[in-house]
Amino acid sequence: MSEENKRIREWLEKFKRFVDESRPLFIKKPTKRPLRARGKKGGVKWYHFRTQDIRREIARGLGELYDIALGFAKNDALERKEREKWSRVAAYIAQTLNSILQTYDVMKIEKSIEELRQFVKLHLGD
């Protein structure tokens, strides 16, 4: 296996892990918590996921992938064509990250991740 294929394979494995780990964030997992005793008689309040938590976890994962892709893009030992490919991937990740950090809509975040997945599949061959 060539060195380029090894780099791509390792990065794709990390990307796949990121996608797999981010999916459960979008699934509604209601949890029951007892109401506090401030004049309320017992009962249960249901809590759902929080967009801030989703954004934080996705930003962390995308940041790691961005750093790796940027490192490959700046590596002078690689051929120019390969560095350009990694530059495009790093730039698209940065755009996706920026888009996610500016929105609070979970559906838009999901759409951004799916678009990134399609971009990676097209440019790195998933």
VOTORKOL-380004 format. One record per residue: x, y, z of N, C-alpha, C in turn. Coordinates in steps of 0.02 Angstrom, whole numbers. Example, Ala and Ser with C-alpha at 12.3 -4.5 7.8 and 13.67 -1.06 7.14 Angstrom:
REM residues 2
660|-284|390|615|-225|390|660|-165|390 .
642|-112|354|684|-53|357|645|2|394 .
This chain:
REM residues 126
42|-58|0|0|0|0|45|62|0 .
29|109|-44|71|169|-48|60|213|13 .
106|259|23|102|304|81|40|348|77 .
24|371|16|-35|413|7|-98|375|26 .
-104|313|3|-163|273|19|-168|260|95 .
-111|251|127|-110|240|199|-136|302|235 .
-114|361|214|-137|424|245|-212|431|236 .
-235|420|175|-306|427|161|-346|377|202 .
-324|315|204|-359|262|241|-364|280|316 .
-309|304|345|-309|322|416|-357|380|429 .
-353|431|385|-397|489|393|-470|468|385 .
-485|427|336|-554|404|325|-580|364|384 .
-537|325|416|-558|287|475|-577|335|531 .
-537|388|541|-554|437|592|-618|474|574 .
-627|489|510|-687|523|487|-748|479|499 .
-742|415|483|-798|368|493|-816|364|567 .
-765|362|610|-777|361|682|-814|424|704 .
-792|482|676|-825|546|692|-898|544|672 .
-913|520|611|-983|518|588|-1023|470|631 .
-995|412|646|-1030|363|688|-1043|389|758 .
-995|426|786|-1004|453|853|-1051|512|855 .
-1058|548|799|-1102|607|799|-1175|588|788 .
-1189|531|757|-1259|512|745|-1301|507|808 .
-1277|474|861|-1320|470|920|-1337|537|950 .
-1298|589|936|-1312|655|962|-1378|682|936 .
-1399|659|876|-1459|685|846|-1522|646|864 .
-1514|589|897|-1571|548|916|-1599|575|981 .
-1663|587|981|-1694|612|1042|-1691|558|1095 .
-1660|575|1150|-1655|528|1206|-1686|563|1267 .
-1752|562|1272|-1781|595|1330|-1761|559|1395 .
-1746|599|1444|-1729|570|1509|-1775|601|1561 .
-1792|561|1610|-1836|586|1663|-1793|612|1721 .
-1813|668|1746|-1782|696|1806|-1837|719|1853 .
-1830|704|1916|-1882|726|1963|-1881|802|1970 .
-1940|830|1978|-1946|902|1988|-1919|920|2057 .
-1890|978|2062|-1864|1000|2126|-1922|1020|2171 .
-1910|1015|2234|-1963|1028|2282|-1969|1102|2299 .
-1994|1141|2252|-2008|1212|2265|-2083|1222|2258 .
-2117|1195|2304|-2189|1202|2303|-2224|1157|2253 .
-2187|1115|2219|-2216|1070|2170|-2222|1002|2202 .
-2276|970|2187|-2287|903|2216|-2262|850|2168 .
-2204|823|2184|-2178|768|2145|-2180|782|2070 .
-2184|729|2032|-2189|737|1960|-2123|727|1925 .
-2126|730|1860|-2068|717|1820|-2066|768|1763 .
-2007|792|1748|-1998|836|1691|-1954|800|1641 .
-1972|804|1578|-1933|770|1526|-1884|819|1495 .
-1821|797|1487|-1770|838|1456|-1748|805|1391 .
-1739|844|1341|-1716|818|1276|-1644|842|1265 .
-1618|824|1206|-1550|845|1191|-1544|920|1186 .
-1483|945|1195|-1470|1016|1190|-1425|1029|1130 .
-1444|1078|1090|-1407|1094|1030|-1335|1114|1046 .
-1325|1148|1102|-1257|1168|1122|-1212|1108|1131 .
-1238|1056|1162|-1198|995|1172|-1180|963|1105 .
-1229|961|1060|-1218|933|994|-1164|972|958 .
-1171|1038|958|-1122|1081|924|-1052|1073|954 .
-1047|1069|1019|-982|1063|1052|-947|998|1032 .
-983|943|1034|-954|878|1016|-934|875|942 .
-976|902|900|-960|902|828|-901|947|814 .
-898|1005|845|-842|1050|836|-776|1019|858 .
-779|982|913|-719|948|938|-694|896|887 .
-740|856|863|-721|804|813|-698|833|748 .
-733|884|723|-713|916|660|-646|952|668 .
-634|980|727|-570|1014|739|-511|966|733 .
-519|906|760|-466|856|754|-454|836|682 .
-509|825|645|-502|806|574|-471|863|533 .
-490|924|550|-462|982|515|-387|987|527 .
-366|978|589|-294|982|605|-254|930|566 .
-280|870|561|-245|817|525|-240|835|451 .
-297|855|421|-298|873|350|-252|933|336 .
-252|981|380|-210|1040|371|-136|1021|376 .
-120|975|422|-51|951|427|-28|918|362 .
-71|878|332|-54|847|267|-47|901|213 .
-90|952|215|-88|1005|164|-24|1046|168 .
5|1051|228|67|1090|237|130|1048|233 .
123|983|225|180|938|223|217|944|156 .
277|972|158|316|983|97|341|918|66 .
341|865|104|364|800|78|313|769|30 .
252|793|31|200|765|-13|201|800|-80 .
176|766|-130|171|796|-197|120|853|-195 .
129|900|-241|86|958|-244|12|939|-252 .
0|891|-295|-69|870|-308|-103|843|-245 .
-66|804|-206|-94|776|-145|-104|832|-92 .
-57|878|-88|-66|934|-41|-127|976|-59 .
-139|986|-124|-198|1023|-146|-262|987|-126 .
-262|921|-132|-321|882|-113|-335|891|-39 .
-282|886|3|-292|894|74|-310|966|92 .
-286|1014|54|-305|1084|66|-380|1094|54 .
-406|1063|1|-477|1068|-13|-519|1036|43 .
-496|978|65|-531|944|120|-530|987|183 .
-472|1014|200|-466|1056|260|-510|1118|255 .
-511|1149|196|-553|1209|186|-627|1192|192 .
-648|1136|165|-718|1117|169|-738|1100|241 .
-693|1069|278|-706|1055|349|-714|1121|387 .
-670|1169|373|-673|1234|406|-739|1269|391 .
-762|1266|328|-825|1296|309|-883|1261|346 .
-880|1195|349|-933|1157|383|-934|1175|457 .
-875|1178|487|-870|1195|558|-898|1265|571 .
-882|1313|528|-908|1380|535|-984|1381|529 .
-1010|1343|482|-1083|1339|472|-1117|1309|534 .
-1088|1258|562|-1117|1225|621|-1115|1271|681 .
-1061|1308|689|-1054|1352|747|-1101|1412|743 .
-1126|1429|683|-1170|1486|676|-1244|1468|677 .
-1260|1404|678|-1331|1384|677|-1350|1349|742 .
-1413|1354|758|-1440|1318|816|-1490|1265|793 .
-1502|1261|729|-1550|1214|702|-1517|1146|692 .
-1542|1096|727|-1512|1029|724|-1517|1000|654 .
-1571|1014|619|-1579|988|551|-1526|1017|504 .
-1509|1080|512|-1457|1110|471|-1388|1081|488 .
-1378|1066|551|-1315|1035|572|-1309|966|541 .
-1363|928|544|-1363|861|513|-1350|865|438 .
-1381|915|406|-1372|924|333|-1299|941|318 .
-1269|984|358|-1199|1003|348|-1153|943|354 .
-1166|900|403|-1124|840|412|-1133|794|352 .
-1194|787|328|-1206|743|270|-1171|771|208 .
-1173|837|198|-1138|868|141|-1063|857|147 .
-1036|862|207|-965|849|217|-949|776|201 .
-992|731|221|-981|660|207|-980|648|132 .
-1025|680|96|-1026|673|23|-963|703|-9 .
-940|760|17|-880|791|-9|-819|746|1 .
-814|718|60|-757|673|76|-761|611|31 .
-820|585|23|-829|525|-19|-807|540|-91 .
-824|599|-116|-806|618|-184|-731|630|-192 .
-700|664|-143|-631|685|-151|-579|636|-123 .
-599|596|-74|-551|549|-46|-570|476|-59 .
-629|466|-86|-650|398|-101|-663|357|-39 .
-721|363|-11|-739|329|51|-754|256|38 .
